[in-house]
Amino acid sequence: MAEYRKGIELNPGVVVLKPRRDESVRRRHPWLFSGGVAEVRGQPQPGDVVEVHGAEGEWLARGFFNPASEMRVRLATWNVAEPLDEAWLRRQLQAAIERRRELVSPSSTDACRLAFIESDGLPGLIVDRYGDFLVVQLNNPAMERWREPIVQALLTLVQPRGVFERSDDDLRTREGLPLRVGILSGEAPPEQVTITEHGLRFQVEVRTGHKTGFYLDQRESRLRTSTWLSRGSVLNAFAYTGAFAVYALRAGAEHVVNLDSSAEVLRLAEVNAELNGFAGRTESIVGNAFEVLRRFRDEGRQFEAIVLDPPRFAQSRAAVPRASRGYKDLNLLAMKLLRTGGRLVTFSCSGLISAELFQQILFAAALDSGREVRIIQRLGQGVDHPVLLTFPEAGYLKGFVCVVD
């Protein structure tokens, strides 16, 4: 008979692996795909806890089952004596939050990621803090089932004014779940929440903005690259709400062009510039970045520095070749728009594009541009987005600062 604890069914089923398909499980990688599954015993439902056995019947791990997903089991413990129950959930959340207290100084920012999926041992759960409000994403059936215990734990551990749900990522659809947005506890956040970051202020639309409202993963990169954006005219492509622009203006840039496909986010970018005392020093251009950069090239327009922070181009392995061509074209255009000695700050947030592949793409763009391009700095996601060594997929963000001669 299945064991129950606080309403959560702990072991309703067993997932048996095919022969010689247990290596990743033994290496503690948290994803078990359907192709490695030989048999499912019992009748586990989406979000149920299941035991994972090797082909010879030996116990290997325990995780959360989802028959609707190619990622059939999200593994969460390799300790046979550790149940995946609400006490486990609270321990994981508490440990994740305590790590941030050590890693992120309150004097530097009041906005950070408190829980980062499998890197914090919480498969599919994201918790972001924006001042006095928390925003959560529940991206699989197990976390969906534990919505209330998650909220109660956060209320105790963080004591926010309100907890808001932004479970509207495409991952939910792939997991067989409907999209959900709305208040979970306490006060509803205002339309714009004002946060501070390294002495600058930004307004964030946590209800409707990209991700959970702000690119928290770029916090350290914004500060580190501001030195290279400190003179002349800067182009901030895929600008979103203009955070890189504000850092560049504080560092000494004379003028920043914010380019984005959304007029709405560019209006917020202008507000953020004004909020920090830089009214009138930004220019907003609504358009497709590839088309606008080609037009700038044809017009002979040039910049001292360019920031490229595009959305994810590669959604699947099949999309990697096309995404690579997109990254190459984009960076080639940027190289042609830079004055001699100009700085290119370029990123890829496609997890399937490795840092090595991204560097090769930049190499190909440099060859075609006829310019000499040197990498002077390598960039990645902030410390509140850690990469568990057994889960390298968490290291999705990579970037380079290049000098273009």
matplotlib code that plots the C-alpha trace (Angstrom):
import matplotlib.pyplot as plt

x = [0.0, 1.3, 2.5, 0.9, 2.2, 0.3, -1.8, 1.1, 1.4, 5.0, 5.6, 2.7, 4.9, 8.3, 10.1, 12.5, 15.3, 16.4, 19.8, 22.8, 20.6, 21.5, 24.7, 23.2, 21.1, 24.2, 26.0, 23.1, 21.8, 18.2, 16.5, 15.3, 13.9, 11.3, 13.8, 15.6, 12.5, 11.7, 8.7, 6.4, 5.0, 1.9, -0.3, 1.6, -0.2, 1.4, 3.3, 3.5, 6.7, 8.2, 11.1, 13.7, 15.2, 18.0, 17.4, 18.5, 16.0, 18.4, 17.1, 18.8, 16.9, 13.5, 11.8, 8.6, 6.7, 5.0, 3.7, 2.8, 6.4, 9.4, 11.2, 9.5, 11.0, 12.6, 15.0, 15.2, 17.0, 19.6, 19.1, 16.8, 15.9, 14.8, 11.1, 10.0, 7.4, 6.5, 9.3, 11.7, 10.3, 10.7, 14.3, 15.2, 13.6, 15.2, 18.6, 18.2, 17.2, 20.0, 22.5, 21.3, 21.8, 25.5, 25.8, 23.8, 24.4, 21.2, 23.2, 23.7, 20.1, 16.7, 15.9, 17.3, 16.4, 15.7, 15.1, 16.6, 15.1, 17.3, 20.4, 18.7, 17.3, 13.8, 12.9, 10.9, 10.5, 11.5, 11.2, 12.2, 12.2, 11.4, 11.6, 8.7, 7.1, 7.8, 7.1, 6.9, 6.8, 5.7, 6.8, 5.8, 2.9, 4.8, 5.3, 1.8, 0.5, 2.6, 1.5, 0.0, 2.9, 5.4, 3.5, 3.2, 6.9, 7.8, 5.5, 7.3, 10.9, 10.7, 7.6, 6.8, 3.9, 2.6, 3.3, 2.4, 2.3, 3.8, 3.4, 3.0, 6.2, 6.0, 7.5, 4.1, 2.5, 5.2, 4.5, 0.7, -0.3, -2.4, -0.9, -1.6, -1.1, -2.4, -2.0, -1.4, -1.1, -1.1, -1.1, -1.2, 2.0, 1.5, 1.7, 5.4, 7.5, 10.5, 13.8, 17.3, 20.4, 24.0, 22.7, 20.3, 16.5, 14.3, 10.6, 9.6, 6.3, 6.2, 2.6, 3.3, 7.0, 9.4, 10.3, 9.2, 9.6, 13.3, 16.5, 17.9, 20.5, 22.3, 22.8, 26.6, 27.1, 25.4, 27.9, 31.0, 30.4, 29.5, 33.2, 33.2, 30.1, 31.3, 31.9, 30.2, 27.1, 25.9, 23.5, 21.5, 19.8, 17.0, 16.9, 13.8, 13.4, 16.8, 18.8, 22.1, 21.4, 21.1, 24.4, 26.1, 24.8, 26.0, 29.4, 29.7, 28.1, 26.8, 23.8, 22.1, 19.9, 17.4, 16.2, 13.4, 10.4, 8.0, 7.0, 5.6, 8.8, 10.7, 8.4, 9.4, 13.1, 12.6, 11.0, 14.0, 16.4, 14.4, 14.2, 18.0, 18.5, 19.2, 16.1, 16.7, 19.8, 18.2, 16.6, 13.9, 13.6, 10.9, 11.7, 13.2, 16.9, 18.2, 16.4, 17.3, 21.0, 21.0, 19.5, 22.2, 24.9, 23.5, 23.3, 26.8, 25.8, 28.4, 28.7, 31.4, 29.7, 27.0, 25.1, 23.4, 21.2, 18.7, 16.0, 16.7, 17.2, 17.4, 14.4, 15.5, 18.5, 17.0, 17.0, 20.7, 22.0, 19.4, 20.1, 23.8, 23.2, 21.1, 23.7, 26.4, 24.4, 23.5, 27.1, 28.4, 26.1, 27.2, 30.9, 30.4, 28.6, 31.4, 34.1, 37.7, 38.3, 34.6, 33.3, 30.9, 29.0, 27.2, 25.2, 23.4, 20.8, 20.2, 21.1, 21.8, 24.4, 27.5, 30.1, 32.5, 30.0, 29.1, 32.8, 33.1, 30.1, 31.8, 35.0, 33.1, 31.4, 34.8, 36.2, 33.3, 33.5, 37.1, 37.8, 40.2, 38.2, 39.6, 37.8, 38.7, 36.1, 33.8, 30.4, 27.7, 24.7, 24.7, 25.5, 21.8, 21.6, 24.1, 25.1, 24.9, 27.9, 25.7, 23.3, 25.3, 22.1, 21.6, 24.5, 22.4, 23.7, 27.1, 28.6, 31.7, 33.1, 35.1, 37.2, 36.6, 39.5]
y = [0.0, 3.5, 5.5, 8.9, 12.0, 15.2, 14.4, 13.7, 10.2, 9.2, 6.0, 5.0, 3.7, 2.4, 3.5, 0.8, 1.8, 0.0, -1.8, 0.5, 3.6, 4.3, 6.3, 9.7, 8.8, 7.4, 10.7, 12.5, 14.3, 15.3, 14.6, 11.2, 11.1, 8.7, 7.1, 5.5, 4.0, 0.3, 0.0, 1.9, -0.2, 0.9, 3.8, 7.0, 10.2, 13.5, 15.0, 11.7, 10.6, 7.5, 5.2, 4.8, 1.3, 0.0, -2.8, -5.3, -4.0, -2.0, 1.3, 4.4, 7.5, 9.1, 11.8, 13.4, 11.6, 13.1, 10.8, 13.9, 15.1, 13.7, 14.4, 11.5, 11.9, 14.9, 13.3, 15.0, 12.6, 9.8, 9.0, 6.1, 7.2, 10.7, 11.1, 13.8, 15.4, 18.8, 18.7, 18.1, 20.9, 23.4, 22.3, 22.8, 26.3, 27.3, 26.2, 28.1, 31.3, 31.1, 30.7, 34.0, 35.7, 34.7, 35.5, 38.6, 41.7, 43.6, 46.8, 46.0, 45.1, 44.3, 42.0, 38.5, 34.9, 33.0, 29.6, 28.4, 25.0, 21.9, 24.0, 24.4, 20.9, 22.2, 20.8, 23.3, 26.0, 29.6, 32.2, 35.8, 38.6, 42.2, 44.4, 43.3, 41.0, 37.5, 36.1, 32.4, 30.0, 26.5, 24.6, 21.0, 19.0, 18.3, 22.0, 22.7, 20.2, 21.9, 25.4, 26.0, 24.5, 26.5, 29.7, 28.9, 28.2, 31.5, 33.5, 32.1, 32.3, 35.6, 37.4, 39.3, 41.7, 39.5, 36.4, 36.6, 33.7, 34.0, 30.4, 31.5, 30.0, 27.7, 25.0, 24.6, 23.7, 21.1, 19.6, 19.4, 22.2, 25.3, 28.8, 30.6, 34.2, 35.8, 36.7, 33.8, 35.5, 38.9, 42.1, 42.2, 43.9, 47.4, 47.7, 48.7, 47.6, 49.9, 48.0, 49.1, 47.6, 48.9, 52.3, 52.6, 52.3, 50.4, 50.0, 46.4, 45.1, 41.8, 41.1, 41.2, 41.6, 39.1, 36.2, 37.4, 41.1, 41.8, 40.2, 39.4, 37.1, 40.0, 42.0, 41.4, 41.7, 45.1, 46.3, 44.6, 45.9, 49.5, 50.4, 49.4, 51.4, 54.6, 56.8, 58.2, 56.7, 53.3, 51.0, 48.8, 46.2, 44.0, 46.7, 45.5, 48.1, 49.7, 48.5, 48.3, 51.8, 53.2, 51.6, 53.0, 56.5, 56.5, 55.3, 58.3, 57.4, 60.5, 58.9, 55.5, 54.1, 51.6, 49.2, 46.7, 45.2, 46.5, 50.1, 49.4, 48.2, 51.1, 53.5, 51.9, 52.1, 55.9, 56.0, 54.1, 56.6, 59.5, 57.8, 57.8, 61.4, 60.7, 62.2, 63.2, 61.1, 58.0, 57.4, 54.7, 52.8, 50.2, 47.5, 44.2, 44.3, 42.5, 45.0, 48.1, 47.1, 46.5, 50.0, 51.5, 49.7, 51.1, 54.6, 54.4, 55.0, 54.0, 53.5, 53.4, 50.4, 47.9, 45.6, 42.5, 40.7, 38.8, 36.3, 32.6, 31.6, 27.8, 26.2, 22.6, 20.8, 20.8, 24.6, 25.0, 25.4, 28.1, 29.8, 29.8, 31.5, 34.1, 34.8, 35.1, 37.5, 39.7, 39.9, 40.5, 43.5, 44.8, 44.5, 46.5, 49.3, 49.8, 52.5, 51.3, 50.3, 49.9, 47.5, 44.7, 43.3, 40.2, 37.4, 34.2, 32.8, 29.7, 26.8, 24.6, 27.1, 26.4, 29.0, 27.3, 27.2, 30.9, 31.8, 29.9, 31.8, 35.1, 33.9, 33.3, 36.7, 38.4, 36.7, 37.9, 41.4, 41.9, 43.3, 42.2, 41.2, 40.4, 39.0, 41.0, 39.6, 36.6, 36.9, 34.7, 34.7, 36.1, 34.3, 33.9, 31.7, 29.0, 26.0, 22.7, 20.7, 17.6, 19.9, 21.9, 22.8, 25.5, 27.5, 28.9, 32.5, 33.3, 36.5, 38.1, 41.7, 42.2, 45.0, 45.5, 47.1]
z = [0.0, -0.8, 2.1, 2.7, 4.5, 4.9, 1.9, -0.4, -1.9, -1.5, -3.4, -5.6, -8.4, -9.5, -12.7, -14.0, -16.3, -19.5, -19.3, -19.5, -19.1, -15.5, -15.8, -15.6, -12.6, -10.8, -11.6, -9.9, -13.0, -12.1, -15.4, -16.5, -20.0, -21.3, -23.6, -20.7, -19.1, -19.6, -17.4, -15.0, -12.2, -10.4, -11.6, -10.6, -11.6, -12.6, -9.7, -7.7, -6.1, -7.7, -6.9, -9.7, -10.0, -12.3, -14.8, -12.2, -9.6, -7.5, -5.9, -7.5, -6.7, -6.0, -7.9, -9.3, -12.1, -15.1, -17.9, -20.0, -20.3, -22.2, -18.9, -17.3, -13.8, -12.1, -9.6, -6.2, -3.8, -4.0, -0.3, 0.1, 3.7, 2.6, 1.8, -0.6, 1.6, 2.8, 5.4, 2.6, 0.6, 3.5, 4.2, 0.5, 0.4, 3.7, 2.5, -0.8, 0.9, 3.4, 0.5, -0.9, 2.4, 2.1, -1.6, -2.2, 0.0, 0.9, 0.5, -3.2, -4.2, -2.8, -5.8, -6.4, -7.2, -4.0, -5.5, -8.8, -9.9, -9.8, -8.8, -5.4, -5.4, -6.2, -9.6, -11.6, -8.9, -9.3, -6.6, -7.2, -4.7, -5.7, -2.7, -0.4, -2.9, -4.1, -7.6, -8.0, -11.0, -10.6, -13.7, -13.2, -11.6, -8.4, -7.6, -8.9, -6.3, -3.6, -4.3, -0.9, 1.1, -0.9, -0.2, 3.5, 3.7, 1.9, 4.2, 7.2, 5.8, 4.0, 5.4, 2.2, 1.7, -1.0, -3.1, -6.8, -9.3, -12.8, -14.0, -17.6, -19.1, -22.1, -19.8, -18.2, -21.6, -22.2, -18.8, -19.5, -17.2, -17.9, -17.5, -14.3, -13.2, -10.0, -6.3, -4.0, -0.7, 0.9, -1.1, -4.8, -6.2, -7.8, -11.5, -11.1, -8.2, -7.6, -6.8, -6.2, -7.7, -7.1, -6.2, -9.2, -9.2, -11.6, -12.0, -12.7, -14.0, -12.1, -13.3, -17.0, -17.7, -19.3, -17.1, -13.7, -14.6, -14.7, -15.9, -12.4, -14.0, -15.6, -12.4, -12.1, -15.8, -15.8, -13.2, -14.7, -18.2, -17.3, -17.6, -21.2, -21.9, -20.5, -23.5, -26.6, -28.1, -27.0, -28.8, -26.4, -28.6, -27.2, -24.5, -22.6, -19.8, -20.4, -17.4, -19.4, -20.7, -17.2, -16.1, -19.2, -18.6, -15.0, -16.2, -18.5, -21.9, -23.6, -25.3, -25.5, -28.2, -26.7, -29.4, -28.8, -30.6, -27.9, -27.6, -24.1, -22.6, -24.2, -22.4, -19.2, -20.3, -20.6, -17.1, -15.7, -17.3, -15.8, -12.4, -12.2, -13.5, -17.1, -18.8, -22.4, -22.8, -24.4, -27.8, -28.2, -31.4, -31.9, -34.4, -35.4, -34.2, -37.4, -39.6, -37.7, -37.5, -41.2, -41.7, -39.4, -41.5, -44.7, -43.2, -42.0, -38.4, -35.8, -32.0, -29.4, -27.8, -28.5, -26.1, -27.6, -25.1, -27.3, -26.2, -26.4, -30.1, -29.6, -28.1, -29.1, -30.4, -33.9, -33.7, -32.8, -36.4, -37.2, -33.9, -34.6, -37.9, -36.1, -33.5, -36.2, -38.3, -35.3, -34.1, -37.6, -38.0, -34.6, -35.5, -38.6, -36.6, -34.1, -34.4, -34.2, -30.6, -29.9, -27.4, -28.1, -25.1, -26.4, -24.8, -25.5, -23.0, -25.1, -22.9, -25.9, -27.2, -25.1, -24.3, -26.6, -29.5, -28.9, -29.1, -32.4, -33.7, -32.7, -34.5, -37.7, -37.4, -36.9, -40.0, -42.1, -40.7, -41.6, -38.2, -35.5, -32.5, -29.0, -26.0, -22.9, -20.5, -20.1, -18.4, -16.9, -14.8, -11.3, -8.1, -7.2, -10.3, -9.3, -11.4, -9.7, -11.0, -11.6, -13.5, -16.1, -17.9, -15.3, -16.8, -19.6, -19.8, -21.3, -22.6, -23.9, -23.9, -27.1, -28.4, -32.2, -34.1]

ax = plt.figure().add_subplot(projection="3d")
ax.plot(x, y, z, "-o")
ax.set_aspect("equal")
plt.show()
